[in-house]
Amino acid sequence: MGFPSPAMDYIEDRPCLNRLFVHHPAATSFIELGGLNYVVDAALNPCDGDTLCYEMFGELAIGKMMGGCIITPDGESIEGEALEDVIVMGKVILTITPLYDWGRPTI
């Protein structure tokens, strides 16, 4: 027995990335593309200015939605009838950029 520790009031839970970033687990996917990792939520409705993950002719790509069209990273615009060939996978909610190279030699 004894008294409870006053430090118990300051204990915090460990951060959980799922709790912080994944609000729709059944509709969220993890996509690796071009050396970056994207967390994509298919349950969110895309709006102007949002970054989207989309598929066109069997190829996955990332683009920005602007004024009813999709702007590719190259600056090209997908609009009009070309949008019929696009399947929107979802809204990109998180981009994960690896900074540490696990393959590098240690000293």
C-alpha positions as CSV (number, residue, x, y, z in Angstrom):
1,M,0.0,0.0,0.0
2,G,1.0,3.6,0.1
3,F,0.3,6.8,-1.6
4,P,0.0,7.1,-5.4
5,S,2.9,8.7,-7.1
6,P,2.4,12.4,-8.1
7,A,4.2,11.6,-11.4
8,M,1.2,9.5,-12.5
9,D,-0.6,12.7,-13.3
10,Y,2.0,13.5,-16.0
11,I,2.1,10.1,-17.8
12,E,1.0,10.4,-21.5
13,D,0.0,7.8,-23.9
14,R,2.5,6.9,-26.7
15,P,1.5,8.6,-30.0
16,C,-0.5,6.4,-32.3
17,L,-0.3,7.4,-36.0
18,N,-3.5,5.6,-36.8
19,R,-5.4,7.7,-34.2
20,L,-3.7,10.9,-35.3
21,F,-4.1,10.6,-39.1
22,V,-6.5,7.8,-40.1
23,H,-10.1,8.8,-39.5
24,H,-11.7,6.2,-41.9
25,P,-9.7,3.0,-41.5
26,A,-11.9,1.0,-43.9
27,A,-11.4,3.6,-46.7
28,T,-7.7,4.5,-46.0
29,S,-4.9,3.0,-48.1
30,F,-1.1,3.4,-48.2
31,I,0.4,4.0,-51.6
32,E,4.0,4.1,-52.5
33,L,4.8,6.2,-55.6
34,G,8.0,7.8,-56.9
35,G,9.9,7.3,-53.7
36,L,7.3,8.8,-51.5
37,N,4.5,7.2,-49.4
38,Y,1.0,8.6,-49.4
39,V,-1.9,7.9,-47.1
40,V,-5.1,8.2,-49.2
41,D,-8.6,8.4,-47.8
42,A,-11.3,7.4,-50.2
43,A,-14.1,8.4,-47.9
44,L,-13.4,12.2,-48.2
45,N,-14.9,14.2,-51.0
46,P,-12.2,16.1,-52.9
47,C,-12.5,19.9,-53.1
48,D,-10.6,22.5,-55.1
49,G,-7.0,22.6,-54.0
50,D,-6.9,19.1,-52.6
51,T,-4.2,16.6,-53.6
52,L,-5.6,13.5,-55.2
53,C,-4.4,10.0,-56.0
54,Y,-5.8,8.8,-59.3
55,E,-5.4,6.1,-61.8
56,M,-5.3,6.8,-65.5
57,F,-4.7,4.0,-68.1
58,G,-3.6,1.6,-65.3
59,E,-1.0,4.0,-63.9
60,L,-1.2,5.6,-60.4
61,A,-0.4,9.2,-60.2
62,I,-0.8,12.2,-57.8
63,G,-2.3,15.5,-58.9
64,K,-4.0,18.6,-57.6
65,M,-7.7,19.3,-58.2
66,M,-8.3,22.8,-59.5
67,G,-11.5,24.1,-61.0
68,G,-12.9,20.8,-62.0
69,C,-9.7,19.5,-63.6
70,I,-6.6,17.7,-62.3
71,I,-3.2,19.3,-62.5
72,T,-0.4,16.8,-62.8
73,P,3.1,17.3,-61.2
74,D,4.3,18.2,-64.7
75,G,1.9,21.1,-64.9
76,E,-0.4,19.5,-67.5
77,S,-4.1,19.7,-67.1
78,I,-6.5,16.7,-67.3
79,E,-10.0,18.1,-68.1
80,G,-13.1,17.5,-70.2
81,E,-13.4,14.2,-71.9
82,A,-9.9,13.1,-70.6
83,L,-11.4,13.0,-67.1
84,E,-13.5,10.0,-68.2
85,D,-10.3,7.9,-68.2
86,V,-9.5,8.9,-64.6
87,I,-10.4,6.9,-61.6
88,V,-10.0,8.9,-58.4
89,M,-8.6,6.6,-55.7
90,G,-9.0,9.2,-52.9
91,K,-7.8,12.3,-51.2
92,V,-4.1,12.4,-50.1
93,I,-4.2,13.2,-46.4
94,L,-0.6,12.5,-45.5
95,T,2.7,12.4,-47.4
96,I,5.5,10.4,-45.7
97,T,9.0,11.4,-46.8
98,P,11.7,9.0,-45.6
99,L,14.7,11.0,-44.3
100,Y,16.9,8.2,-42.9
101,D,18.7,5.8,-45.3
102,W,18.5,2.4,-43.6
103,G,21.0,1.0,-46.1
104,R,23.8,3.3,-45.4
105,P,26.9,2.0,-43.6
106,T,27.4,2.8,-39.9
107,I,30.6,3.9,-38.4
